[in-house]
Amino acid sequence: MVALTPELAPEQRIIGAIDTSDITEAHRLLTILAGAGAAFVKLGLEASTRLEPETDGWRRCSILADTYGMEWVADAKLYDISNTVEKTVSNIINAGPKPPVGLTIATRSGIDSMRLAQEVANEKKTTMLGVTVLTSHSAEEVLEYEGKTPREVVWNEARRAVAAGIGGVVCSGQEVGMLKNLARTRGLFTMIPGTRSTDAETHDQKRSVTPTEAIADGADLLVIGRQITKAEDPAAAFAALVEEIKEGRALRNS
C-alpha cells in the first residue's frame, strides 16, 4: 500500500479519475490508466451508486482497484452528522479486498464528523481528505454564495480540517500555494482536481491551473482523467504530465 505522503515520486503524483457507472467502461479506463503508468485511481459517486448482484458499489470499487494493482481514493464527499459519517467510513474502508488510501469528506460536515471519520479510517491507514470548494465553482459563484473569495473559504475550511486532525484537503491549484506557505496548514496532504496542461481542454473546471503551476505551489497529488484516457497515446500523455510535475518540483525547490 502506497500511503498518501508528500514524498510521492513524480509518477505517483497523478491520480486517474474514473467517472462512470458502466462497469465495462470502468474496466476500459482502468486498463488505459494502468497501462499508461498511473499508480492511483479515484473512484466516486457514479461508480459506487450503481449496484450489481452480490456486489455493492464501494466493494466493486475496491475490487476494481485491486484487479488492476492500483491504490485508490474513495471520492465519497461525505456530508452528514458524526454518527452517520463514522459508520459510513467504516463501511467503505471494510467493503472490499483493498482499502482506499484516501477517502473524501466535506469539510462543512463539521469538526466532530471529520475527527471521528479519521479515527475510524486509521484502522486501515486511510487518509481522510476534506473537500473545501469544488473546482467547478467559479470565483464569482463562491463570492455570491459565501460572501467570501475562494481563498478565504478554503483557508477557513482548511483550518477546520487541521482542528479535526484529518490528513488532507481537496482544493484547487489556485489555493494550494496559500495552504502550503502557511505554517498552520502546511502539513495537510493536498489533492488537486482541475489541473490542465496549457493545450488541454478545461471541460467543467472553473478554477484550474497547469500541473507545473500546481506542483510548484506545493500540490501533492493531481486528479487527471480525460487528458490521459482520451489521448491518442495515453502512455505518452502520462509521461508528458510526469515531466510537467518534475518541472514543478524543480521550481518548488529552486
C-alpha positions in Angstrom: 0.0 0.0 0.0 1.4 3.3 -1.1 0.5 5.9 1.5 -0.5 9.5 0.7 2.6 11.4 1.7 4.5 14.4 0.4 7.3 12.1 -0.6 5.5 10.6 -3.6 7.6 10.1 -6.7 6.7 12.3 -9.7 5.0 9.4 -11.5 2.9 8.7 -8.3 1.6 12.2 -8.2 -1.1 11.6 -10.8 -4.4 10.0 -9.7 -6.6 8.9 -12.6 -10.3 9.9 -12.4 -12.9 7.3 -13.2 -16.3 8.9 -13.5 -18.6 6.3 -14.9 -21.3 3.9 -13.6 -20.7 1.5 -16.5 -18.6 -1.5 -15.4 -17.3 -2.2 -19.0 -16.3 1.5 -19.4 -14.6 1.4 -15.9 -12.5 -1.6 -17.0 -11.6 0.1 -20.2 -10.5 3.3 -18.4 -8.6 1.4 -15.8 -6.8 -0.6 -18.4 -5.7 2.7 -20.1 -4.6 4.3 -16.8 -2.7 1.2 -15.5 -1.1 0.8 -18.9 -0.1 4.4 -19.0 1.7 4.1 -15.7 -0.8 5.5 -13.1 -0.4 4.2 -9.6 -3.6 5.8 -8.2 -7.2 5.9 -9.3 -10.1 7.9 -7.9 -13.5 6.2 -7.9 -16.5 8.2 -6.7 -20.3 8.5 -6.6 -21.0 7.3 -10.2 -19.2 4.1 -9.7 -20.3 3.5 -6.1 -24.1 4.1 -6.5 -24.7 1.5 -9.2 -25.3 -1.8 -7.5 -24.6 -5.2 -9.1 -25.7 -8.7 -7.9 -23.8 -9.6 -4.8 -21.5 -6.6 -5.1 -22.3 -3.3 -3.5 -20.9 -0.1 -5.1 -17.9 0.5 -2.8 -17.0 -3.1 -2.8 -16.9 -3.1 -6.5 -14.6 0.0 -6.5 -12.2 -1.9 -4.2 -12.3 -4.9 -6.4 -11.6 -2.8 -9.5 -8.6 -1.1 -7.9 -7.3 -4.4 -6.6 -7.7 -6.1 -10.0 -5.5 -3.5 -11.7 -3.0 -3.3 -8.9 -3.7 0.3 -8.2 -4.2 2.3 -5.0 -7.5 4.1 -4.8 -9.2 7.1 -3.3 -12.9 6.8 -2.4 -14.4 10.1 -3.5 -17.5 9.9 -1.3 -17.7 13.6 -0.3 -19.4 12.6 2.9 -21.5 15.3 4.5 -23.6 14.2 7.4 -23.8 14.1 11.2 -20.9 12.5 13.0 -22.6 9.2 13.9 -23.6 8.6 10.3 -20.2 9.6 8.9 -18.4 7.3 11.4 -20.4 4.2 10.4 -20.2 5.1 6.7 -16.4 5.4 6.8 -16.2 2.0 8.5 -18.4 0.5 5.7 -16.3 1.9 2.9 -12.9 1.0 4.3 -14.0 -2.5 5.0 -16.1 -3.0 1.8 -13.5 -5.0 -0.2 -10.1 -6.6 -0.6 -8.2 -3.3 -0.9 -9.0 -0.4 1.5 -8.8 3.1 0.0 -5.7 5.1 0.7 -7.8 8.2 0.8 -11.5 9.0 1.4 -13.1 12.4 0.9 -15.4 14.2 3.3 -16.9 17.6 3.0 -15.2 20.0 5.5 -18.6 21.5 6.0 -19.7 18.3 7.8 -18.0 19.7 10.9 -15.0 19.1 13.1 -16.7 16.2 15.1 -17.6 14.4 11.9 -14.1 14.8 10.4 -12.4 13.8 13.7 -14.5 10.6 14.1 -14.0 9.8 10.4 -10.2 10.0 10.7 -10.2 7.9 13.9 -12.2 5.1 12.1 -10.1 5.5 8.9 -6.9 5.0 10.9 -7.9 1.3 11.2 -6.9 0.8 7.6 -4.3 3.6 7.4 -6.7 5.6 5.2 -6.3 9.4 5.0 -9.4 11.5 5.2 -9.4 14.3 2.6 -11.6 17.3 3.4 -13.3 18.8 0.3 -13.2 22.6 0.6 -14.6 24.3 -2.5 -15.4 22.4 -5.7 -13.2 23.4 -8.6 -16.3 23.5 -10.8 -17.4 26.6 -8.9 -16.2 29.9 -10.3 -14.8 32.7 -8.1 -17.9 34.7 -8.8 -20.2 31.9 -7.7 -18.3 31.4 -4.5 -18.5 35.1 -3.7 -22.2 35.1 -4.4 -23.0 32.1 -2.2 -20.5 32.7 0.6 -19.8 36.4 0.6 -16.1 35.5 0.5 -13.5 34.7 -2.1 -12.5 31.1 -2.7 -9.2 31.7 -1.0 -10.9 32.9 2.2 -13.4 30.0 2.2 -10.6 27.4 1.5 -8.5 28.9 4.3 -11.4 28.7 6.8 -12.2 25.1 5.8 -8.6 24.0 5.9 -8.2 25.4 9.4 -11.2 23.2 10.4 -9.5 20.2 8.8 -6.4 20.9 10.9 -8.5 21.3 14.1 -10.2 18.0 13.3 -6.9 16.2 12.8 -7.7 14.8 9.3 -4.8 14.1 7.0 -5.5 16.3 4.0 -7.7 18.5 1.9 -9.0 18.8 -1.6 -8.8 22.3 -3.2 -8.0 24.0 -6.5 -4.5 24.7 -7.6 -5.3 28.4 -7.2 -5.4 28.0 -3.4 -2.8 25.3 -2.7 0.1 27.7 -2.6 -1.6 29.6 0.2 -2.1 26.5 2.3 1.5 25.2 1.8 3.0 28.6 2.6 1.2 29.0 5.9 2.5 27.1 9.0 -0.9 26.1 10.3 -2.0 24.3 7.1 1.4 23.3 5.6 1.2 19.7 6.9 -2.0 18.9 5.1 -1.8 16.5 2.2 -3.3 18.2 -0.8 -5.2 16.5 -3.6 -5.9 18.9 -6.5 -8.6 18.4 -9.2 -8.9 20.6 -12.2 -5.3 20.8 -13.4 -4.9 21.0 -17.1 -1.8 21.3 -19.4 -1.8 24.5 -21.4 -3.0 22.7 -24.6 -5.7 20.7 -22.8 -9.5 21.4 -22.6 -10.7 22.6 -19.2 -14.2 20.9 -19.6 -16.3 21.6 -16.4 -13.4 23.1 -14.3 -13.7 26.8 -13.5 -10.6 27.3 -11.3 -7.9 25.4 -13.0 -4.1 25.7 -13.2 -1.4 23.7 -15.1 0.2 20.7 -13.4 3.6 22.5 -13.3 2.0 25.5 -11.5 0.1 23.3 -9.0 3.2 21.3 -8.1 5.4 24.4 -7.9 2.9 25.7 -5.4 3.2 22.6 -3.3 0.4 20.3 -4.5 0.9 16.6 -3.5 -1.5 14.7 -5.8 -3.2 15.8 -9.1 -6.5 14.4 -10.2 -6.3 14.0 -14.0 -8.7 11.9 -16.2 -9.6 12.7 -19.7 -6.2 14.3 -20.6 -4.8 10.7 -20.3 -7.8 8.4 -21.1 -8.9 10.4 -24.2 -5.3 10.9 -25.6 -4.3 9.2 -28.8 -1.3 7.8 -26.9 -2.2 7.6 -23.2 1.3 6.5 -22.2 2.9 9.4 -23.9 0.3 11.8 -22.4 1.1 10.4 -18.9 4.8 10.7 -19.5 4.4 14.3 -20.6 2.5 15.0 -17.4 5.2 13.4 -15.3 7.7 15.8 -17.0 5.5 18.8 -16.1 5.4 17.5 -12.5 9.2 17.3 -12.5 9.4 20.9 -13.8 7.1 22.0 -10.9 9.2 20.2 -8.3 12.3 21.9 -9.7 10.6 25.3 -9.4 9.4 24.5 -5.9 12.9 23.6 -4.8 14.7 26.5 -6.5 
